[in-house]
Amino acid sequence: MNESEFLEAAERELNLLQDRIEARFDDVDGMLSGHVLRFELENGAEMVVNIQAPMQEIWLASRRGGYHFALSECEWRETRTGEPLEAFAETVLGALR
């Protein structure tokens, strides 16, 4: 996949992730700026999801740790466990609440 194809797919994923998280969690505010999507909870906890073009990955960071996601069979999956990004992000946010 070339860089422009990667960026298009990753940007689409960040937009979908923001919509899904904001629809599921009433106490989470998502802010997308460039290639960085920041979620802030009412209790002050944060989760940051950003595009890493050189690695062709999406990275997720919170106080629980840092995780890498790569596009695999049309879905962004954690590189160690294979868990889908959207489900993983929901789990992390649930633990931060």
C-alpha positions in Angstrom: 0.0 0.0 0.0 1.4 3.4 -0.9 1.4 6.3 1.5 -1.6 8.1 0.1 -3.7 4.9 0.2 -2.5 4.3 3.8 -3.4 7.8 4.9 -6.8 7.6 3.3 -7.6 4.3 5.1 -6.2 5.5 8.4 -8.0 8.9 8.3 -11.3 7.1 7.5 -10.7 4.8 10.5 -10.1 7.7 12.9 -13.3 9.4 11.8 -15.3 6.1 12.2 -13.6 5.5 15.6 -14.5 9.0 16.8 -18.2 8.6 15.8 -18.5 5.1 17.4 -16.9 6.1 20.7 -18.9 9.3 21.0 -22.1 7.4 20.3 -21.3 4.7 22.9 -19.9 6.8 25.8 -21.8 9.8 27.1 -18.8 11.0 29.2 -16.2 10.9 26.5 -15.3 13.9 24.2 -13.4 13.2 21.0 -11.3 15.8 19.3 -9.7 15.1 15.9 -6.8 17.4 14.8 -4.8 16.4 11.8 -3.7 12.8 12.4 -4.3 12.8 16.1 -7.6 11.8 17.8 -7.8 12.6 21.5 -10.5 11.3 23.8 -11.0 13.0 27.1 -13.2 11.5 29.9 -15.0 13.6 32.4 -12.7 12.2 35.1 -9.7 13.7 33.3 -8.3 10.5 31.8 -7.2 10.5 28.2 -6.7 8.2 25.3 -4.8 9.3 22.2 -5.0 7.6 18.8 -2.7 8.8 16.1 -1.5 7.9 12.6 2.1 6.8 12.2 2.6 7.0 8.4 6.2 5.9 8.3 5.3 2.6 10.1 1.9 2.4 8.3 0.2 1.9 11.7 -2.3 3.5 14.0 -1.0 3.9 17.6 -3.2 4.1 20.7 -1.9 5.4 24.0 -3.4 5.8 27.4 -2.2 5.4 31.0 -2.8 1.6 30.4 0.1 1.6 27.8 0.8 2.0 24.1 -0.5 -0.2 21.4 0.1 -0.5 17.6 -2.5 -1.4 15.0 -1.9 -2.5 11.4 -4.4 -2.9 8.6 -5.1 -6.6 8.1 -7.8 -8.0 5.9 -9.7 -4.6 5.8 -9.6 -4.2 9.6 -7.2 -2.4 11.9 -5.8 -5.0 14.3 -3.5 -4.8 17.3 -0.1 -6.2 16.1 0.4 -8.6 19.1 -3.1 -9.8 19.9 -5.0 -9.3 16.7 -7.8 -7.5 18.5 -9.7 -5.0 16.3 -9.0 -1.3 17.0 -12.6 -0.3 17.7 -13.2 -3.0 20.3 -9.8 -2.4 21.9 -10.5 1.3 22.2 -13.8 0.7 23.8 -12.2 -1.7 26.3 -9.5 0.8 27.2 -12.0 3.7 27.6 -14.2 1.4 29.8 -11.2 0.7 32.1 -10.3 4.4 32.3 -13.8 5.4 33.5 
